[in-house]
Amino acid sequence: MNKKLRYLLLLPIVGVLASCGGFSLDYIVDGDRYLSSDFNNNYYTSWNAELAESNKNPIKTFNEDDIYFIEKLDDAYLFDRNLLTNPDAKPEDPDYHKLKYLDVEEYGEVYKLNSLSDCFNYGVQSKLFDGISYCRGRYQRVRVQTNRKGFSVRLSKESDALDYFGIHFKATTNNQIKCYKVGSEEYATKDTELFHTSTFDLTVSIYCKNDNNEIACYNFIKHIEFINTTNNGSESNYKFVSFQLKDLPDGTPAGLTLRRCVGFSVQFNNLEDELISWNKEKGVSISEDDYALFIYEVFIPNTYWH
Amino acid sequence: MLDKLAKLHKFAPAITFLAMEIFALMAFSFGDSYILYGALSLALMLLLVLFNIRQIKVDGISTIAFFLFPLFLFTLLVALGIYSKAHLIVKDFNIAELIFVPLGLLPIAFSGYLVTLDKSFKIQTFLIVIYSALAALTLVNIIVNLVNFGAFYTVLYKGYHMYYRGEPSSVPIEEMAYTLQGLKFVEVKMSQYVVNPLLLLTSSIALLFIPFKNKKMFFLFLGYSLLGVIGLILFPSMIGGIFAIIILLIDALIYLAYKVKATRKPLIIILFVLLGLLALALFAFILNYQSISSGFANFIENNSLLNRIFNTNRYAQKYSPLITNIFFDNFLGSWGSHSAFQDVLYQLTGSFIFDNVPTSGVIGALAFIVMLFVGFKGFKSYLSKEKEDSLSYKVVLLAFTSFFVIFSATLFEREYGVFNNIVRPIYMSPLFMIMLFMFTYVITKGKMSEPKKEEQKEENKDEQEA
């Protein structure tokens, strides 16, 4: 073929090939989606195709018998001495478990993932990596709202060894629905009257690449019992759960270190909700889709991303 | 000493080559690092002076003095500390950074004269270098936008926003694009992306109206123009479309003014009428915002078209606080000192006409406009000098500078990053530096004397006798 023609054809070919990407389209959102005042318009249930496929056949499932869960930041120092003001302190020292950080908010500000790489700054999921762990009147702007379908986050970088990860969240129901107060014959007229507790199994899945570059799914299930289920922003209504993969405090090896993490997902099931149950008895149908988790922050500290 | 330096002149072509490298780097806008460009400009000027020292004439320098003086005044006012705080509209520049404004702009402008002292400098080569660098950058930007968004995303995903750090972007996706900044790709406003394809399109005057005589040049610049068109069509935007039409209008006007002498006076008259109307509109704008005559303000508000022009469009809302501040709140202060603007918070207008005022005062802003006026006036002599450069190259220079000034007077965003705080006022733009170089080159070439008629007759007679 004529040399000049060959070079000329190269340009449109490059253009067509380049046009097949659309990598940034994953981060775009139509209008005020996820920021609406309408509760039902804010659910984030997006699943990456690769992770969804992998999720169907998890490699392994861990529950509370298999690994250690920390439900208070105060106890996390057992696995991460960096959280302490004096990491070299001995158990007999008075400041042995004196934490550097006052609360999850401070912890989040230090360990937020978006300070490690710009790749954590894109997409709706960037709300989970910005270090903002509490609502403080910022509502939809700082949380990811999800339902039973859950959501996944595919990361554009891979982690190094991953020893533990955490999640900070709140449970709530749609405050716009008309329903009975729990244990009452009266309808709730304000948010505070919707306060109740719920129980569910929280599944956080970690997705890692294996030697064949295939993505494997590891499920971590934590039974969450009688969590305060309310729209109220009081700190006592938030829940911190940390999944510890390193050796247990008593020295029992957990035998699990995950590498090449490329994503995670959050789901919940086996929901038992007081409000839904009570109203069902009263003949008021509340959909389970009126129940939501507000995820504020996901922590994956002490690992490198490349 | 001078004699020894004069011997260096035979190596001047090497410096000219270096100059071309620097222009290529500037046109590629590598990271918009104006300190680097400023330092390179200074070094280039010193080398050009050194290697052409015997060729430098006072006459030559005096031809560009009327251009250099207002430029000097403007850059000095920008650099002086009293104005630096006004830059913190978006970024807090300090005096160490601002000193490179005069140190960079004045040398590059002076270099436009110095290169004419070396016969190896060819305007043809200069244009190829500039447009090739622009084309390379445009091609890279096209590819990265195709990879990240895909073709026609501005239409397909109109109204969508990109989430960044948990917040939707301040501009919708059709008003943003990726461009290469240094070694990374960043999201910028569409007005920043379209500059390069539009600049490539400015060469269309030498394709459609006054074509290059050299076929290779013709097809090369045809390629550049087509690349610019592709860059605009693949990611359609209102800004790109409007300015593409403006470029074609500029081309047509230049052609008309050159070819049909009878149109020159009417065109100049039309230009002055338009400027007069603009001044009138500005006056009306000020009156309206100050509500000095409430009847006048009411009249505007009650007329839907006038209301849209003066009140409810986003440009009017940008211009009004600045104009109010200049002419009313701090009238005296705004001329000689920017202290008037230290506590003023307002949105940048994107027009150098207004945005230069808080950074160099009204005097500096006026000096900037005078400098541009002198620059464009230089084209008149340059275009009429038949022996100096081919006409096609001349009109390409005119189209390039005309477009850049018109664009900068309307849409030159100082803060053009969508998620990143990238700040680049016009006087820190490498394209502006290239334009300054073009102006002084044009002025110098335009003033170069042609042989007198008696001398020319004697030359012809000598040739015939020989």
Interface residues (C-beta under 8 A of the other chain):
Chain A: V14 G15 A18 S19 C20 G21 G22 F23 S24 L25 Y27 I28 V29 D30 G31 D32 L35 N114 N121 Y122 G123 V124 S126 K127 D130 I132 R141 V142
Chain B: I142 I143 L146 V147 N148 F149 G150 A151 Y153 Y157 G159 Y160 H161 M162 Y163 Y164 R165 G166 E167 P168 I173 Y178 I230 L234 F419
